[in-house]
Amino acid sequence: MRPWPEAFTTWTRSGKPPVKITLKKVSIAADATGAPGTTSKLSDGTLAVKCGDGSLLLQVIQAEGKNATDAKSYLNGHPDFADARLQ
């Protein structure tokens, strides 16, 4: 059985191929800044993506071909993911 909700997006890094991100769990609560589709590191170290109205708190992220990890750990390994623009 697949977890729900689940969404897919890509994140293009300069000079590298796109990375597929699987959002395994989301919560509607975070107060991110920026344009819709932009990720933000919040003051408590969590990660959110800005939506048209509000934002989503990212709890678990899985890069293509990798194991799922919590968002804080993903951000520690990919600090440039904060303030990234998702496609």
PDB file of N, CA, C and O in Angstrom:
ATOM      1  N   MET A   1       0.831  -1.179   0.000  1.00  0.00           N
ATOM      2  CA  MET A   1       0.000   0.000   0.000  1.00  0.00           C
ATOM      3  C   MET A   1       0.876   1.242   0.000  1.00  0.00           C
ATOM      4  O   MET A   1       1.918   1.275   0.654  1.00  0.00           O
ATOM      5  N   ARG A   2       0.464   2.232  -0.712  1.00  0.00           N
ATOM      6  CA  ARG A   2       1.215   3.475  -0.808  1.00  0.00           C
ATOM      7  C   ARG A   2       0.708   4.467   0.225  1.00  0.00           C
ATOM      8  O   ARG A   2      -0.494   4.559   0.474  1.00  0.00           O
ATOM      9  N   PRO A   3       1.629   5.208   0.824  1.00  0.00           N
ATOM     10  CA  PRO A   3       1.196   6.245   1.773  1.00  0.00           C
ATOM     11  C   PRO A   3       0.422   7.346   1.049  1.00  0.00           C
ATOM     12  O   PRO A   3       0.595   7.548  -0.153  1.00  0.00           O
ATOM     13  N   TRP A   4      -0.427   8.049   1.785  1.00  0.00           N
ATOM     14  CA  TRP A   4      -1.209   9.121   1.212  1.00  0.00           C
ATOM     15  C   TRP A   4      -1.182  10.302   2.160  1.00  0.00           C
ATOM     16  O   TRP A   4      -1.243  10.054   3.364  1.00  0.00           O
ATOM     17  N   PRO A   5      -1.099  11.522   1.765  1.00  0.00           N
ATOM     18  CA  PRO A   5      -1.014  11.949   0.371  1.00  0.00           C
ATOM     19  C   PRO A   5       0.414  11.824  -0.147  1.00  0.00           C
ATOM     20  O   PRO A   5       1.365  11.741   0.630  1.00  0.00           O
ATOM     21  N   GLU A   6       0.545  11.812  -1.431  1.00  0.00           N
ATOM     22  CA  GLU A   6       1.851  11.685  -2.057  1.00  0.00           C
ATOM     23  C   GLU A   6       1.867  12.581  -3.287  1.00  0.00           C
ATOM     24  O   GLU A   6       0.885  12.646  -4.027  1.00  0.00           O
ATOM     25  N   ALA A   7       2.969  13.262  -3.502  1.00  0.00           N
ATOM     26  CA  ALA A   7       3.097  14.152  -4.655  1.00  0.00           C
ATOM     27  C   ALA A   7       4.506  14.048  -5.201  1.00  0.00           C
ATOM     28  O   ALA A   7       5.434  13.669  -4.487  1.00  0.00           O
ATOM     29  N   PHE A   8       4.660  14.382  -6.457  1.00  0.00           N
ATOM     30  CA  PHE A   8       5.966  14.360  -7.093  1.00  0.00           C
ATOM     31  C   PHE A   8       6.250  15.722  -7.698  1.00  0.00           C
ATOM     32  O   PHE A   8       5.349  16.398  -8.196  1.00  0.00           O
ATOM     33  N   THR A   9       7.502  16.110  -7.649  1.00  0.00           N
ATOM     34  CA  THR A   9       7.924  17.369  -8.252  1.00  0.00           C
ATOM     35  C   THR A   9       9.384  17.230  -8.647  1.00  0.00           C
ATOM     36  O   THR A   9      10.031  16.250  -8.278  1.00  0.00           O
ATOM     37  N   THR A  10       9.900  18.167  -9.372  1.00  0.00           N
ATOM     38  CA  THR A  10      11.318  18.162  -9.706  1.00  0.00           C
ATOM     39  C   THR A  10      11.972  19.424  -9.184  1.00  0.00           C
ATOM     40  O   THR A  10      11.334  20.463  -9.013  1.00  0.00           O
ATOM     41  N   TRP A  11      13.236  19.301  -8.942  1.00  0.00           N
ATOM     42  CA  TRP A  11      14.055  20.407  -8.460  1.00  0.00           C
ATOM     43  C   TRP A  11      15.292  20.419  -9.324  1.00  0.00           C
ATOM     44  O   TRP A  11      16.092  19.485  -9.274  1.00  0.00           O
ATOM     45  N   THR A  12      15.463  21.446 -10.105  1.00  0.00           N
ATOM     46  CA  THR A  12      16.586  21.535 -11.015  1.00  0.00           C
ATOM     47  C   THR A  12      17.711  22.311 -10.360  1.00  0.00           C
ATOM     48  O   THR A  12      17.555  23.481 -10.010  1.00  0.00           O
ATOM     49  N   ARG A  13      18.845  21.649 -10.198  1.00  0.00           N
ATOM     50  CA  ARG A  13      20.026  22.319  -9.643  1.00  0.00           C
ATOM     51  C   ARG A  13      20.926  22.738 -10.783  1.00  0.00           C
ATOM     52  O   ARG A  13      20.992  22.056 -11.806  1.00  0.00           O
ATOM     53  N   SER A  14      21.604  23.821 -10.625  1.00  0.00           N
ATOM     54  CA  SER A  14      22.473  24.358 -11.660  1.00  0.00           C
ATOM     55  C   SER A  14      23.518  23.340 -12.092  1.00  0.00           C
ATOM     56  O   SER A  14      24.312  22.865 -11.281  1.00  0.00           O
ATOM     57  N   GLY A  15      23.508  23.014 -13.361  1.00  0.00           N
ATOM     58  CA  GLY A  15      24.514  22.120 -13.907  1.00  0.00           C
ATOM     59  C   GLY A  15      24.299  20.646 -13.602  1.00  0.00           C
ATOM     60  O   GLY A  15      25.146  19.826 -13.957  1.00  0.00           O
ATOM     61  N   LYS A  16      23.207  20.286 -12.963  1.00  0.00           N
ATOM     62  CA  LYS A  16      22.942  18.896 -12.623  1.00  0.00           C
ATOM     63  C   LYS A  16      21.564  18.509 -13.137  1.00  0.00           C
ATOM     64  O   LYS A  16      20.712  19.376 -13.330  1.00  0.00           O
ATOM     65  N   PRO A  17      21.331  17.214 -13.364  1.00  0.00           N
ATOM     66  CA  PRO A  17      20.004  16.815 -13.837  1.00  0.00           C
ATOM     67  C   PRO A  17      18.939  17.044 -12.767  1.00  0.00           C
ATOM     68  O   PRO A  17      19.261  17.136 -11.583  1.00  0.00           O
ATOM     69  N   PRO A  18      17.673  17.138 -13.176  1.00  0.00           N
ATOM     70  CA  PRO A  18      16.588  17.331 -12.204  1.00  0.00           C
ATOM     71  C   PRO A  18      16.530  16.189 -11.198  1.00  0.00           C
ATOM     72  O   PRO A  18      16.903  15.059 -11.510  1.00  0.00           O
ATOM     73  N   VAL A  19      16.072  16.483 -10.017  1.00  0.00           N
ATOM     74  CA  VAL A  19      15.906  15.500  -8.958  1.00  0.00           C
ATOM     75  C   VAL A  19      14.413  15.367  -8.674  1.00  0.00           C
ATOM     76  O   VAL A  19      13.721  16.364  -8.471  1.00  0.00           O
ATOM     77  N   LYS A  20      13.928  14.141  -8.663  1.00  0.00           N
ATOM     78  CA  LYS A  20      12.523  13.911  -8.342  1.00  0.00           C
ATOM     79  C   LYS A  20      12.370  13.826  -6.835  1.00  0.00           C
ATOM     80  O   LYS A  20      13.109  13.099  -6.171  1.00  0.00           O
ATOM     81  N   ILE A  21      11.424  14.559  -6.301  1.00  0.00           N
ATOM     82  CA  ILE A  21      11.163  14.593  -4.866  1.00  0.00           C
ATOM     83  C   ILE A  21       9.799  13.962  -4.619  1.00  0.00           C
ATOM     84  O   ILE A  21       8.819  14.323  -5.271  1.00  0.00           O
ATOM     85  N   THR A  22       9.734  13.035  -3.694  1.00  0.00           N
ATOM     86  CA  THR A  22       8.470  12.436  -3.297  1.00  0.00           C
ATOM     87  C   THR A  22       8.102  12.989  -1.933  1.00  0.00           C
ATOM     88  O   THR A  22       8.859  12.839  -0.974  1.00  0.00           O
ATOM     89  N   LEU A  23       6.961  13.619  -1.841  1.00  0.00           N
ATOM     90  CA  LEU A  23       6.489  14.168  -0.577  1.00  0.00           C
ATOM     91  C   LEU A  23       5.574  13.127   0.055  1.00  0.00           C
ATOM     92  O   LEU A  23       4.407  13.013  -0.318  1.00  0.00           O
ATOM     93  N   LYS A  24       6.100  12.375   1.004  1.00  0.00           N
ATOM     94  CA  LYS A  24       5.345  11.275   1.598  1.00  0.00           C
ATOM     95  C   LYS A  24       4.291  11.749   2.583  1.00  0.00           C
ATOM     96  O   LYS A  24       3.203  11.177   2.652  1.00  0.00           O
ATOM     97  N   LYS A  25       4.602  12.785   3.343  1.00  0.00           N
ATOM     98  CA  LYS A  25       3.663  13.295   4.333  1.00  0.00           C
ATOM     99  C   LYS A  25       3.677  14.812   4.273  1.00  0.00           C
ATOM    100  O   LYS A  25       4.740  15.419   4.142  1.00  0.00           O
ATOM    101  N   VAL A  26       2.527  15.416   4.366  1.00  0.00           N
ATOM    102  CA  VAL A  26       2.459  16.879   4.367  1.00  0.00           C
ATOM    103  C   VAL A  26       1.487  17.352   5.437  1.00  0.00           C
ATOM    104  O   VAL A  26       0.535  16.652   5.783  1.00  0.00           O
ATOM    105  N   SER A  27       1.731  18.519   5.942  1.00  0.00           N
ATOM    106  CA  SER A  27       0.831  19.171   6.892  1.00  0.00           C
ATOM    107  C   SER A  27       0.592  20.587   6.413  1.00  0.00           C
ATOM    108  O   SER A  27       1.530  21.263   5.991  1.00  0.00           O
ATOM    109  N   ILE A  28      -0.630  21.041   6.470  1.00  0.00           N
ATOM    110  CA  ILE A  28      -0.950  22.413   6.082  1.00  0.00           C
ATOM    111  C   ILE A  28      -0.904  23.248   7.351  1.00  0.00           C
ATOM    112  O   ILE A  28      -1.851  23.261   8.138  1.00  0.00           O
ATOM    113  N   ALA A  29       0.217  23.947   7.540  1.00  0.00           N
ATOM    114  CA  ALA A  29       0.355  24.743   8.753  1.00  0.00           C
ATOM    115  C   ALA A  29       1.495  25.738   8.671  1.00  0.00           C
ATOM    116  O   ALA A  29       1.444  26.789   9.310  1.00  0.00           O
ATOM    117  N   ALA A  30       2.499  25.434   7.913  1.00  0.00           N
ATOM    118  CA  ALA A  30       3.707  26.247   7.910  1.00  0.00           C
ATOM    119  C   ALA A  30       3.466  27.619   7.289  1.00  0.00           C
ATOM    120  O   ALA A  30       2.567  27.791   6.466  1.00  0.00           O
ATOM    121  N   ASP A  31       4.270  28.577   7.688  1.00  0.00           N
ATOM    122  CA  ASP A  31       4.168  29.930   7.157  1.00  0.00           C
ATOM    123  C   ASP A  31       5.440  30.241   6.380  1.00  0.00           C
ATOM    124  O   ASP A  31       6.325  30.933   6.884  1.00  0.00           O
ATOM    125  N   ALA A  32       5.533  29.740   5.173  1.00  0.00           N
ATOM    126  CA  ALA A  32       6.694  29.959   4.326  1.00  0.00           C
ATOM    127  C   ALA A  32       6.579  31.296   3.608  1.00  0.00           C
ATOM    128  O   ALA A  32       5.487  31.849   3.478  1.00  0.00           O
ATOM    129  N   THR A  33       7.699  31.802   3.149  1.00  0.00           N
ATOM    130  CA  THR A  33       7.715  33.054   2.400  1.00  0.00           C
ATOM    131  C   THR A  33       8.163  32.782   0.979  1.00  0.00           C
ATOM    132  O   THR A  33       8.707  31.716   0.692  1.00  0.00           O
ATOM    133  N   GLY A  34       7.945  33.721   0.100  1.00  0.00           N
ATOM    134  CA  GLY A  34       8.386  33.597  -1.276  1.00  0.00           C
ATOM    135  C   GLY A  34       7.244  33.298  -2.223  1.00  0.00           C
ATOM    136  O   GLY A  34       6.079  33.248  -1.827  1.00  0.00           O
ATOM    137  N   ALA A  35       7.599  33.100  -3.479  1.00  0.00           N
ATOM    138  CA  ALA A  35       6.624  32.804  -4.520  1.00  0.00           C
ATOM    139  C   ALA A  35       6.131  31.365  -4.387  1.00  0.00           C
ATOM    140  O   ALA A  35       6.844  30.520  -3.847  1.00  0.00           O
ATOM    141  N   PRO A  36       4.930  31.075  -4.868  1.00  0.00           N
ATOM    142  CA  PRO A  36       4.447  29.698  -4.841  1.00  0.00           C
ATOM    143  C   PRO A  36       5.444  28.751  -5.520  1.00  0.00           C
ATOM    144  O   PRO A  36       5.974  29.053  -6.590  1.00  0.00           O
ATOM    145  N   GLY A  37       5.686  27.612  -4.885  1.00  0.00           N
ATOM    146  CA  GLY A  37       6.642  26.638  -5.393  1.00  0.00           C
ATOM    147  C   GLY A  37       8.041  26.802  -4.830  1.00  0.00           C
ATOM    148  O   GLY A  37       8.940  26.034  -5.172  1.00  0.00           O
ATOM    149  N   THR A  38       8.236  27.793  -3.970  1.00  0.00           N
ATOM    150  CA  THR A  38       9.541  28.050  -3.374  1.00  0.00           C
ATOM    151  C   THR A  38       9.625  27.405  -1.998  1.00  0.00           C
ATOM    152  O   THR A  38       8.696  27.521  -1.199  1.00  0.00           O
ATOM    153  N   THR A  39      10.735  26.724  -1.717  1.00  0.00           N
ATOM    154  CA  THR A  39      10.924  26.112  -0.406  1.00  0.00           C
ATOM    155  C   THR A  39      11.514  27.122   0.566  1.00  0.00           C
ATOM    156  O   THR A  39      12.207  28.055   0.159  1.00  0.00           O
ATOM    157  N   SER A  40      11.239  26.934   1.846  1.00  0.00           N
ATOM    158  CA  SER A  40      11.752  27.813   2.890  1.00  0.00           C
ATOM    159  C   SER A  40      12.132  26.996   4.106  1.00  0.00           C
ATOM    160  O   SER A  40      11.407  26.086   4.505  1.00  0.00           O
ATOM    161  N   LYS A  41      13.273  27.325   4.694  1.00  0.00           N
ATOM    162  CA  LYS A  41      13.646  26.735   5.972  1.00  0.00           C
ATOM    163  C   LYS A  41      13.026  27.626   7.048  1.00  0.00           C
ATOM    164  O   LYS A  41      13.296  28.826   7.102  1.00  0.00           O
ATOM    165  N   LEU A  42      12.196  27.030   7.900  1.00  0.00           N
ATOM    166  CA  LEU A  42      11.516  27.790   8.938  1.00  0.00           C
ATOM    167  C   LEU A  42      12.403  27.939  10.165  1.00  0.00           C
ATOM    168  O   LEU A  42      13.428  27.267  10.275  1.00  0.00           O
ATOM    169  N   SER A  43      12.019  28.806  11.078  1.00  0.00           N
ATOM    170  CA  SER A  43      12.833  29.114  12.255  1.00  0.00           C
ATOM    171  C   SER A  43      13.110  27.892  13.125  1.00  0.00           C
ATOM    172  O   SER A  43      14.132  27.846  13.810  1.00  0.00           O
ATOM    173  N   ASP A  44      12.210  26.894  13.111  1.00  0.00           N
ATOM    174  CA  ASP A  44      12.434  25.693  13.920  1.00  0.00           C
ATOM    175  C   ASP A  44      13.231  24.622  13.171  1.00  0.00           C
ATOM    176  O   ASP A  44      13.384  23.506  13.668  1.00  0.00           O
ATOM    177  N   GLY A  45      13.741  24.952  11.977  1.00  0.00           N
ATOM    178  CA  GLY A  45      14.565  24.025  11.204  1.00  0.00           C
ATOM    179  C   GLY A  45      13.781  23.132  10.268  1.00  0.00           C
ATOM    180  O   GLY A  45      14.372  22.347   9.527  1.00  0.00           O
ATOM    181  N   THR A  46      12.449  23.236  10.286  1.00  0.00           N
ATOM    182  CA  THR A  46      11.645  22.435   9.375  1.00  0.00           C
ATOM    183  C   THR A  46      11.622  23.083   8.000  1.00  0.00           C
ATOM    184  O   THR A  46      12.112  24.197   7.815  1.00  0.00           O
ATOM    185  N   LEU A  47      11.054  22.378   7.053  1.00  0.00           N
ATOM    186  CA  LEU A  47      11.059  22.821   5.669  1.00  0.00           C
ATOM    187  C   LEU A  47       9.626  22.933   5.167  1.00  0.00           C
ATOM    188  O   LEU A  47       8.806  22.054   5.431  1.00  0.00           O
ATOM    189  N   ALA A  48       9.320  24.001   4.450  1.00  0.00           N
ATOM    190  CA  ALA A  48       7.981  24.202   3.904  1.00  0.00           C
ATOM    191  C   ALA A  48       8.089  24.667   2.466  1.00  0.00           C
ATOM    192  O   ALA A  48       9.110  25.216   2.051  1.00  0.00           O
ATOM    193  N   VAL A  49       7.024  24.441   1.709  1.00  0.00           N
ATOM    194  CA  VAL A  49       6.941  24.951   0.343  1.00  0.00           C
ATOM    195  C   VAL A  49       5.715  25.854   0.270  1.00  0.00           C
ATOM    196  O   VAL A  49       4.624  25.483   0.703  1.00  0.00           O
ATOM    197  N   LYS A  50       5.915  27.039  -0.283  1.00  0.00           N
ATOM    198  CA  LYS A  50       4.852  28.037  -0.406  1.00  0.00           C
ATOM    199  C   LYS A  50       3.869  27.604  -1.486  1.00  0.00           C
ATOM    200  O   LYS A  50       4.273  27.175  -2.567  1.00  0.00           O
ATOM    201  N   CYS A  51       2.592  27.718  -1.193  1.00  0.00           N
ATOM    202  CA  CYS A  51       1.527  27.410  -2.148  1.00  0.00           C
ATOM    203  C   CYS A  51       0.814  28.706  -2.506  1.00  0.00           C
ATOM    204  O   CYS A  51       1.141  29.760  -1.961  1.00  0.00           O
ATOM    205  N   GLY A  52      -0.142  28.645  -3.402  1.00  0.00           N
ATOM    206  CA  GLY A  52      -0.895  29.832  -3.780  1.00  0.00           C
ATOM    207  C   GLY A  52      -1.566  30.470  -2.582  1.00  0.00           C
ATOM    208  O   GLY A  52      -1.593  31.696  -2.466  1.00  0.00           O
ATOM    209  N   ASP A  53      -2.108  29.659  -1.690  1.00  0.00           N
ATOM    210  CA  ASP A  53      -2.767  30.144  -0.486  1.00  0.00           C
ATOM    211  C   ASP A  53      -2.246  29.319   0.683  1.00  0.00           C
ATOM    212  O   ASP A  53      -2.697  28.192   0.881  1.00  0.00           O
ATOM    213  N   GLY A  54      -1.322  29.843   1.449  1.00  0.00           N
ATOM    214  CA  GLY A  54      -0.710  29.104   2.555  1.00  0.00           C
ATOM    215  C   GLY A  54       0.553  28.381   2.116  1.00  0.00           C
ATOM    216  O   GLY A  54       1.179  28.738   1.118  1.00  0.00           O
ATOM    217  N   SER A  55       0.914  27.359   2.879  1.00  0.00           N
ATOM    218  CA  SER A  55       2.113  26.596   2.574  1.00  0.00           C
ATOM    219  C   SER A  55       1.994  25.198   3.158  1.00  0.00           C
ATOM    220  O   SER A  55       1.137  24.944   4.004  1.00  0.00           O
ATOM    221  N   LEU A  56       2.858  24.285   2.705  1.00  0.00           N
ATOM    222  CA  LEU A  56       2.869  22.903   3.161  1.00  0.00           C
ATOM    223  C   LEU A  56       4.158  22.624   3.911  1.00  0.00           C
ATOM    224  O   LEU A  56       5.244  22.963   3.441  1.00  0.00           O
ATOM    225  N   LEU A  57       4.039  22.016   5.058  1.00  0.00           N
ATOM    226  CA  LEU A  57       5.191  21.603   5.839  1.00  0.00           C
ATOM    227  C   LEU A  57       5.627  20.239   5.320  1.00  0.00           C
ATOM    228  O   LEU A  57       4.844  19.289   5.329  1.00  0.00           O
ATOM    229  N   LEU A  58       6.864  20.142   4.872  1.00  0.00           N
ATOM    230  CA  LEU A  58       7.377  18.886   4.328  1.00  0.00           C
ATOM    231  C   LEU A  58       7.943  18.047   5.471  1.00  0.00           C
ATOM    232  O   LEU A  58       8.806  18.510   6.216  1.00  0.00           O
ATOM    233  N   GLN A  59       7.461  16.822   5.606  1.00  0.00           N
ATOM    234  CA  GLN A  59       7.908  15.966   6.694  1.00  0.00           C
ATOM    235  C   GLN A  59       8.869  14.885   6.224  1.00  0.00           C
ATOM    236  O   GLN A  59       9.875  14.636   6.889  1.00  0.00           O
ATOM    237  N   VAL A  60       8.594  14.239   5.103  1.00  0.00           N
ATOM    238  CA  VAL A  60       9.433  13.171   4.575  1.00  0.00           C
ATOM    239  C   VAL A  60       9.678  13.436   3.104  1.00  0.00           C
ATOM    240  O   VAL A  60       8.740  13.711   2.355  1.00  0.00           O
ATOM    241  N   ILE A  61      10.940  13.356   2.681  1.00  0.00           N
ATOM    242  CA  ILE A  61      11.317  13.593   1.290  1.00  0.00           C
ATOM    243  C   ILE A  61      12.108  12.398   0.795  1.00  0.00           C
ATOM    244  O   ILE A  61      12.937  11.846   1.519  1.00  0.00           O
ATOM    245  N   GLN A  62      11.846  11.997  -0.455  1.00  0.00           N
ATOM    246  CA  GLN A  62      12.589  10.902  -1.048  1.00  0.00           C
ATOM    247  C   GLN A  62      13.077  11.326  -2.421  1.00  0.00           C
ATOM    248  O   GLN A  62      12.282  11.498  -3.345  1.00  0.00           O
ATOM    249  N   ALA A  63      14.372  11.493  -2.551  1.00  0.00           N
ATOM    250  CA  ALA A  63      14.954  11.823  -3.846  1.00  0.00           C
ATOM    251  C   ALA A  63      14.957  10.552  -4.699  1.00  0.00           C
ATOM    252  O   ALA A  63      15.040   9.444  -4.169  1.00  0.00           O
ATOM    253  N   GLU A  64      14.867  10.715  -5.999  1.00  0.00           N
ATOM    254  CA  GLU A  64      14.813   9.584  -6.912  1.00  0.00           C
ATOM    255  C   GLU A  64      16.011   8.661  -6.716  1.00  0.00           C
ATOM    256  O   GLU A  64      17.159   9.104  -6.743  1.00  0.00           O
ATOM    257  N   GLY A  65      15.734   7.381  -6.520  1.00  0.00           N
ATOM    258  CA  GLY A  65      16.786   6.388  -6.347  1.00  0.00           C
ATOM    259  C   GLY A  65      17.383   6.341  -4.953  1.00  0.00           C
ATOM    260  O   GLY A  65      18.342   5.607  -4.717  1.00  0.00           O
ATOM    261  N   LYS A  66      16.835   7.109  -4.030  1.00  0.00           N
ATOM    262  CA  LYS A  66      17.353   7.179  -2.661  1.00  0.00           C
ATOM    263  C   LYS A  66      16.287   6.721  -1.679  1.00  0.00           C
ATOM    264  O   LYS A  66      15.117   6.590  -2.038  1.00  0.00           O
ATOM    265  N   ASN A  67      16.698   6.478  -0.435  1.00  0.00           N
ATOM    266  CA  ASN A  67      15.749   6.140   0.619  1.00  0.00           C
ATOM    267  C   ASN A  67      15.043   7.399   1.111  1.00  0.00           C
ATOM    268  O   ASN A  67      15.578   8.503   1.018  1.00  0.00           O
ATOM    269  N   ALA A  68      13.841   7.217   1.630  1.00  0.00           N
ATOM    270  CA  ALA A  68      13.101   8.334   2.216  1.00  0.00           C
ATOM    271  C   ALA A  68      13.808   8.809   3.473  1.00  0.00           C
ATOM    272  O   ALA A  68      14.384   8.012   4.213  1.00  0.00           O
ATOM    273  N   THR A  69      13.758  10.107   3.707  1.00  0.00           N
ATOM    274  CA  THR A  69      14.388  10.699   4.888  1.00  0.00           C
ATOM    275  C   THR A  69      13.517  11.838   5.397  1.00  0.00           C
ATOM    276  O   THR A  69      12.716  12.399   4.648  1.00  0.00           O
ATOM    277  N   ASP A  70      13.673  12.176   6.662  1.00  0.00           N
ATOM    278  CA  ASP A  70      12.906  13.314   7.169  1.00  0.00           C
ATOM    279  C   ASP A  70      13.458  14.595   6.550  1.00  0.00           C
ATOM    280  O   ASP A  70      14.622  14.654   6.152  1.00  0.00           O
ATOM    281  N   ALA A  71      12.618  15.606   6.474  1.00  0.00           N
ATOM    282  CA  ALA A  71      12.970  16.846   5.777  1.00  0.00           C
ATOM    283  C   ALA A  71      14.182  17.541   6.389  1.00  0.00           C
ATOM    284  O   ALA A  71      15.007  18.098   5.665  1.00  0.00           O
ATOM    285  N   LYS A  72      14.298  17.514   7.722  1.00  0.00           N
ATOM    286  CA  LYS A  72      15.448  18.165   8.364  1.00  0.00           C
ATOM    287  C   LYS A  72      16.750  17.506   7.939  1.00  0.00           C
ATOM    288  O   LYS A  72      17.729  18.196   7.655  1.00  0.00           O
ATOM    289  N   SER A  73      16.774  16.173   7.891  1.00  0.00           N
ATOM    290  CA  SER A  73      17.982  15.454   7.464  1.00  0.00           C
ATOM    291  C   SER A  73      18.281  15.721   6.003  1.00  0.00           C
ATOM    292  O   SER A  73      19.440  15.899   5.629  1.00  0.00           O
ATOM    293  N   TYR A  74      17.238  15.751   5.163  1.00  0.00           N
ATOM    294  CA  TYR A  74      17.431  16.038   3.750  1.00  0.00           C
ATOM    295  C   TYR A  74      18.049  17.419   3.576  1.00  0.00           C
ATOM    296  O   TYR A  74      18.953  17.609   2.763  1.00  0.00           O
ATOM    297  N   LEU A  75      17.556  18.369   4.340  1.00  0.00           N
ATOM    298  CA  LEU A  75      18.062  19.738   4.262  1.00  0.00           C
ATOM    299  C   LEU A  75      19.509  19.823   4.746  1.00  0.00           C
ATOM    300  O   LEU A  75      20.291  20.611   4.215  1.00  0.00           O
ATOM    301  N   ASN A  76      19.873  19.015   5.754  1.00  0.00           N
ATOM    302  CA  ASN A  76      21.267  18.986   6.208  1.00  0.00           C
ATOM    303  C   ASN A  76      22.192  18.501   5.099  1.00  0.00           C
ATOM    304  O   ASN A  76      23.303  19.012   4.954  1.00  0.00           O
ATOM    305  N   GLY A  77      21.749  17.525   4.317  1.00  0.00           N
ATOM    306  CA  GLY A  77      22.560  16.995   3.225  1.00  0.00           C
ATOM    307  C   GLY A  77      22.490  17.820   1.957  1.00  0.00           C
ATOM    308  O   GLY A  77      23.380  17.736   1.111  1.00  0.00           O
ATOM    309  N   HIS A  78      21.444  18.614   1.818  1.00  0.00           N
ATOM    310  CA  HIS A  78      21.236  19.440   0.627  1.00  0.00           C
ATOM    311  C   HIS A  78      20.849  20.857   1.057  1.00  0.00           C
ATOM    312  O   HIS A  78      19.705  21.264   0.855  1.00  0.00           O
ATOM    313  N   PRO A  79      21.780  21.617   1.646  1.00  0.00           N
ATOM    314  CA  PRO A  79      21.427  22.947   2.157  1.00  0.00           C
ATOM    315  C   PRO A  79      20.921  23.900   1.081  1.00  0.00           C
ATOM    316  O   PRO A  79      20.210  24.857   1.385  1.00  0.00           O
ATOM    317  N   ASP A  80      21.284  23.645  -0.177  1.00  0.00           N
ATOM    318  CA  ASP A  80      20.807  24.503  -1.263  1.00  0.00           C
ATOM    319  C   ASP A  80      19.346  24.242  -1.612  1.00  0.00           C
ATOM    320  O   ASP A  80      18.778  24.935  -2.456  1.00  0.00           O
ATOM    321  N   PHE A  81      18.725  23.233  -0.962  1.00  0.00           N
ATOM    322  CA  PHE A  81      17.305  22.965  -1.185  1.00  0.00           C
ATOM    323  C   PHE A  81      16.426  24.020  -0.518  1.00  0.00           C
ATOM    324  O   PHE A  81      15.292  24.246  -0.941  1.00  0.00           O
ATOM    325  N   ALA A  82      16.953  24.668   0.531  1.00  0.00           N
ATOM    326  CA  ALA A  82      16.234  25.796   1.131  1.00  0.00           C
ATOM    327  C   ALA A  82      16.238  26.937   0.113  1.00  0.00           C
ATOM    328  O   ALA A  82      17.277  27.229  -0.478  1.00  0.00           O
ATOM    329  N   ASP A  83      15.134  27.559  -0.090  1.00  0.00           N
ATOM    330  CA  ASP A  83      14.956  28.617  -1.089  1.00  0.00           C
ATOM    331  C   ASP A  83      15.070  28.114  -2.524  1.00  0.00           C
ATOM    332  O   ASP A  83      15.400  28.881  -3.429  1.00  0.00           O
ATOM    333  N   ALA A  84      14.798  26.822  -2.734  1.00  0.00           N
ATOM    334  CA  ALA A  84      14.794  26.256  -4.088  1.00  0.00           C
ATOM    335  C   ALA A  84      13.437  26.501  -4.737  1.00  0.00           C
ATOM    336  O   ALA A  84      12.431  26.677  -4.049  1.00  0.00           O
ATOM    337  N   ARG A  85      13.420  26.511  -6.033  1.00  0.00           N
ATOM    338  CA  ARG A  85      12.168  26.664  -6.787  1.00  0.00           C
ATOM    339  C   ARG A  85      11.797  25.305  -7.350  1.00  0.00           C
ATOM    340  O   ARG A  85      12.527  24.754  -8.174  1.00  0.00           O
ATOM    341  N   LEU A  86      10.667  24.756  -6.913  1.00  0.00           N
ATOM    342  CA  LEU A  86      10.212  23.461  -7.398  1.00  0.00           C
ATOM    343  C   LEU A  86       9.429  23.642  -8.664  1.00  0.00           C
ATOM    344  O   LEU A  86       8.742  24.649  -8.830  1.00  0.00           O
ATOM    345  N   GLN A  87       9.517  22.687  -9.562  1.00  0.00           N
ATOM    346  CA  GLN A  87       8.845  22.752 -10.872  1.00  0.00           C
ATOM    347  C   GLN A  87       7.478  22.127 -10.777  1.00  0.00           C
ATOM    348  O   GLN A  87       6.750  22.080 -11.769  1.00  0.00           O
TER     349      GLN A  87
END
